[in-house]
Amino acid sequence: MNIFAIILQRQKKLIVIFLLTIVLPSAILSVFGIMAIRNEKYRRDQQILNEQQQAVMLLKNQFSAQLKNAEALLQGTAQLPAFQNREYKLIQQQSNVSLSGNLPVDQVFILFEDGGSFFPLLQSVPDVLDYSDPVLTDSQQELLVRAWEAEFTDTDYESAGSLYEELVNQTTAYHAKAQMLNHLARVQKKSGRIVTAIRTYQRIIESYPSSLTSGRLPLPLTAEIQIIDCEQISGRKSQALESALSLYEKILGSHWNLSENQYLMYTEMVEQIIQELLDESLVNDSSGEQYDTYRVLREVHQKRVEQWKDRKLIESEIIPVLETMVLRSEYQPFHFSREIQGKDFLITVVPLSDLLCVKWDNDGLIHEWLGPIINNLLLDEQFNIMITDLSGEILLGDEGPEGDANSVTGEFDGYFPPWKIEMVRTSLTQSGIHLYESYYFWSILILLMILVFGTLLIIRTLAHEREVMAMKSEFVSSVSHELKTPLTSIRALTERLLEGKVKGHDKLHQYYSVIDQDANRLTRLVKNILDFSKMEAGKKEYRFESTDIAVWLNKTIDDFRKDHIHDHIEINKHFDPEIPSVAIDRDALAQCLYNLMDNAIKFSPKSRSVDIDLKRESEWVVIRVKDQGIGIPKEDLDRIFDKFYQGSSSIQDSVKGTGLGLALVRHTVEAHKGRIEVQSVPGKGSTFTLFIPIVHPNL
Ligand code: ADP
């Protein structure tokens, strides 16, 4: 069985205790900790989910509140006298100012109780025309024919002009008078009296704002076009451009009641005029500003074109269903939505006797209402709100990271608008981050660290145990060897003596002296071992006696020499004079010196000379044992004073020893309140220095 298996066998108990008291509880605690972390993660997820739900709820509620406010505004508007009395111009104004100006409204339309509809943002009066043909008397009719002849056949503008003038004076009917003025202005223009013509046209515009041509077109509108033409003819280009822009704005503002086709025709006509004038006046300074005005107006125009298209859809798809809804709504305002040609038509209806309806501007709802609400929710960056329509198209916000499970969806109250609110938590908040914030995480980490630390400690203990065991077995074999050598020698010599083979006084003396030397060596060895065991048991006692160190040291060295009389050693003494007496345990300290000198010789295979210094250094008596031997490697220096420790070189060179010598020296010196130091250069030699206090502190 190898040594490690033996240790395991011996330390079974320790290992079992370690497993039961540290490993098992750590494992159990870790499992609980991991479970706790998972619970905490779940709780946090739940909390975030709640936050998300709350945010969605808040968004819904704020939107609903805004819609309610709008509803109130609509109700208030519907109750205005203008609406009640069907004053179309006023209705148009109100729709433009209080509705379209305050709310994200795209279209306003009124369904009259008695049938028919009115779209005040597109037209100034409903499609019911109160037009009657101009009534001319026979003589007036005759006059008119003569005037035409003069104008178109004879091109006699002079007489045509006076005929038309007469007609103007004679006619009384509103439209007829306006039409005659129009004829008059035309010939004035043809005859080159431009300024007069402009004046006549202006008269039509100011005095007959609602007049119509025989072809049912607004007369003032054609008059305005003529004025622009006149201005162009007379070379007042910038004036013409200004007039054209103002006309364009009037058409867009539904100043006149036009049908969709008329609207398109006139806008196209005016756009063409403006375009030409702009091209011509590129050099002109003011054209930049006018160009900007034109661009803005063109955008309004685009919107109007859309609105005209939507109006048709509203008429065909929305209005028919609306009627049935009103019955059910019991005159409460209500909202509904319908998808027509891929567009969401969001309608709010305020039913009074007539129905005031609003088609919301979807972009306006998104950017003017929802956008600011979302911004005001003050969400963390990790949250991402997205509004999508039924087809899944994103209306607001960005798409969150792919595959994120933590999203909460919600709908608007009453599915109005019929869009989906989606709240996504971005990957930044994946629970990984929270792990480090968890109390349990750190507990487990600390536990694992303790576990690792404990395991290392156990391994260290086992390794140390193993080393001690190895040292002990080494010690036993060293001691046996140390005992065997002198014993073998003694036995061989005594055998020869007993056999009587040794003759002569000198020879006998030599034999006895070798036996004595070996016996002394054995005695010292046994004494070393006994002292060591006493020392280990803490029973070693010292007897201090005041001693003349020089005398004592001399004697010790002499004794040592005697014991090594056959080893041919040379001991050089360097004693300072006047070394004071010091209280020491003579035997114990002598044994120390023996050990040091023994080592000095043992580890000096070439040189047999040892130097011994005795000095006084301030409060200390210093004894130095210096050799020129093999020296001690640096890595051994710290350990040579440990029990059983034998240096690597001594093991390599199989030098005899027990590893007890220096351990004993240190113990003894320390008992004297002194210390031992060593300096050594491998290959050059070593110096051991004993410091003994002159005044023993405890004596
Ligand atoms: P031992 O001499 O019985 O082996 P020691 O405790 O006296 O035990 O010495 C421990 C070790 O210190 C020795 O094995 C040796 O390696 C080293 N050592 C001691 N003294 C000397 C010395 N004078 N020169 C070289 N090495 C020494």
Boltz pocket constraint, residues with backbone or C-beta under 6 A from the ligand:
constraints:
  - pocket:
      binder: B
      contacts: [[A, 595], [A, 596], [A, 599], [A, 600], [A, 603], [A, 627], [A, 629], [A, 630], [A, 631], [A, 632], [A, 640], [A, 641], [A, 642], [A, 645], [A, 646], [A, 647], [A, 648], [A, 649], [A, 650], [A, 655], [A, 656], [A, 657], [A, 658], [A, 659], [A, 660], [A, 661], [A, 662], [A, 663], [A, 686]]
      max_distance: 6.0
